[in-house]
Amino acid sequence: MNLTAEEQVFIDKVAAKAGDYEAEAISCAQGTLVALMEEFNLPCTEQMVSAMSFMPGMASRDETCGAMVAGLAVLGMLNGRSKLSDPSYSTPEGKAAFFKSREQAYRFCEEFKQKIGSTMCGDIRRSLFGRTYNTFIPEEFEQLVADGAQQKCRAPAEAAARIAASIILEDRRKSS
């Protein structure tokens, strides 16, 4: 998408906020979610923020990056199906909306992987820190922080926020 100067400034602001919040919370998932929700003026409840508290690395298992989970969550909130089942889902319009949201999610994941190098927290940490951490062990969590988590882990949060914001802006531009 060709971004206007105004859109680029907005996306830079969203990304910086995601990085700042990640550094504050030491949670890429919470930082990304809150930045996107605030900047797009979406209601963000304490329960939503709480739901992201275990997302970094899928409960610290070195699995899917929490920043990616948060970006997908926001895209889903904006374009995902809101009910388990609905007769309108079987209409041509409903099917088109379903596949559009899936395409956006897939694009988001692919762009994130291209930018960060992986969608897996353990791989990303190895790239950023030269190792991974078992953050269930308090000393390991403290070592992660001592090794620069508040600065280094900004990158995935900023990338996820930037990519999600771009997709949202593009979708809004197409819709208007």
Long-range contacts (C-beta under 8 A, 24 or more apart in sequence): 1-166, 1-169, 1-170, 1-173, 3-166, 3-169, 7-169, 10-39, 10-165, 10-169, 11-162, 11-165, 11-166, 11-169, 12-162, 13-39, 14-39, 14-161, 14-162, 14-165, 15-158, 15-159, 15-161, 15-162, 15-165, 16-158, 17-161, 18-67, 18-154, 18-157, 18-158, 18-160, 18-161, 19-154, 19-155, 19-157, 19-158, 19-161, 20-154, 21-157, 22-67, 22-150, 22-153, 22-154, 22-157, 22-158, 23-150, 23-151, 23-153, 23-154, 26-145, 26-149, 26-150, 26-153, 27-52, 27-53, 27-55, 27-56, 27-66, 28-55, 28-56, 28-65, 28-66, 28-67, 28-70, 28-153, 28-156, 28-157, 28-160, 29-53, 29-55, 29-56, 29-66, 29-67, 29-69, 29-70, 30-55, 30-66, 30-70, 31-67, 31-70, 31-157, 32-66, 32-67, 32-70, 32-71, 32-157, 32-160, 32-161, 32-164, 33-70, 33-73, 33-74, 35-157, 35-161, 36-70, 36-71, 36-74, 36-161, 36-164, 36-165, 36-168, 37-74, 39-165, 40-74, 40-78, 40-165, 40-168, 42-74, 42-77, 42-78, 56-121, 56-135, 57-121, 57-122, 57-125, 57-135, 58-121, 60-134, 60-135, 60-136, 61-121, 62-120, 62-121, 62-122, 62-123, 62-125, 62-132, 63-120, 63-121, 63-122, 64-119, 64-120, 64-121, 65-112, 65-116, 65-118, 65-119, 65-120, 65-121, 65-124, 65-156, 65-160, 66-121, 66-156, 67-112, 67-156, 67-157, 67-159, 67-160, 67-161, 68-108, 68-109, 68-112, 68-119, 68-156, 68-160, 70-160, 71-108, 71-112, 71-160, 71-161, 71-163, 71-164, 72-105, 72-108, 72-109, 74-164, 74-168, 75-101, 75-104, 75-105, 75-108, 75-164, 75-167, 75-168, 76-101, 76-105, 78-168, 78-171, 79-104, 79-171, 104-167, 104-171, 107-167, 108-160, 108-163, 108-164, 108-167, 111-163, 112-156, 112-159, 112-160, 112-163, 115-159, 115-163, 116-155, 116-156, 116-159, 124-156, 128-152, 128-153, 128-155
